[in-house]
Amino acid sequence: MKTWKTKAIYNYYEDASQIKNLLLENDDSGLLEVKIRRCGPGGNMFKIKTYYPEPAKKEIKNEKETNAEAKNARNNKRAR
């Protein structure tokens, strides 16, 4: 699930579009995603939302899983 952050809100789409293009041009990694959404009363304003993926977190293995994997590895060595 992506967590988008609101960057700014503008009254005109053209202003929001210029900022969106500027953000994308200045992103060296190519991972930044930017979108424009309507907001405000009657949808007459425009919100810039950004998403930048965070580095993947390492999964912490359950102690039982680790012990079972070690036992399976020992059994596989004996079978050879």
C-alpha positions as CSV (number, residue, x, y, z in Angstrom):
1,M,0.0,0.0,0.0
2,K,1.4,3.4,-1.0
3,T,1.4,6.3,1.4
4,W,1.0,9.5,-0.6
5,K,2.0,12.9,0.9
6,T,0.3,16.2,0.1
7,K,2.9,18.6,-1.2
8,A,0.8,21.7,-2.0
9,I,-2.7,23.0,-3.0
10,Y,-3.3,25.4,-5.9
11,N,-6.3,27.3,-7.2
12,Y,-5.5,26.6,-10.9
13,Y,-4.6,23.3,-12.6
14,E,-1.9,25.0,-14.7
15,D,0.0,26.1,-11.5
16,A,-0.2,22.5,-10.1
17,S,0.9,21.1,-13.4
18,Q,4.0,23.3,-13.6
19,I,5.0,22.2,-10.1
20,K,4.4,18.6,-10.9
21,N,6.7,18.8,-14.0
22,L,9.3,20.7,-12.0
23,L,9.3,17.9,-9.3
24,L,9.7,15.2,-11.9
25,E,12.5,17.0,-13.7
26,N,14.5,17.4,-10.5
27,D,14.1,13.7,-9.4
28,D,17.4,12.0,-10.3
29,S,16.4,8.6,-9.1
30,G,13.3,8.2,-11.4
31,L,11.4,6.7,-8.5
32,L,9.3,9.7,-7.5
33,E,5.6,9.6,-8.5
34,V,3.5,12.7,-8.6
35,K,-0.2,13.1,-9.2
36,I,-2.7,16.0,-9.2
37,R,-6.1,15.5,-7.5
38,R,-9.1,17.8,-7.3
39,C,-10.0,19.0,-3.8
40,G,-11.8,21.8,-2.0
41,P,-15.5,22.8,-2.2
42,G,-16.9,21.7,-5.5
43,G,-13.5,20.4,-6.6
44,N,-12.3,23.8,-7.7
45,M,-8.8,23.4,-6.2
46,F,-5.9,21.1,-7.1
47,K,-3.7,19.1,-4.7
48,I,-0.3,17.8,-5.6
49,K,0.5,14.4,-4.0
50,T,3.9,12.7,-4.0
51,Y,5.1,9.2,-3.4
52,Y,8.6,8.0,-3.0
53,P,9.2,4.3,-2.2
54,E,11.1,3.6,1.0
55,P,13.9,1.0,1.0
56,A,12.7,-2.5,1.5
57,K,12.8,-3.7,5.1
58,K,14.3,-7.1,6.0
59,E,11.9,-9.6,7.3
60,I,12.6,-10.9,10.7
61,K,12.3,-14.7,10.7
62,N,10.5,-16.5,13.5
63,E,12.9,-18.4,15.7
64,K,11.0,-21.7,15.0
65,E,11.3,-21.2,11.3
66,T,15.0,-20.6,11.6
67,N,15.4,-23.8,13.6
68,A,13.3,-25.8,11.2
69,E,15.4,-24.5,8.2
70,A,18.6,-25.5,10.0
71,K,17.2,-29.0,10.7
72,N,16.2,-29.4,7.1
73,A,19.6,-28.4,5.9
74,R,21.3,-30.9,8.2
75,N,18.9,-33.7,7.0
76,N,19.7,-32.8,3.4
77,K,23.5,-33.1,4.0
78,R,23.0,-36.5,5.6
79,A,20.9,-37.8,2.6
80,R,23.7,-37.1,0.1
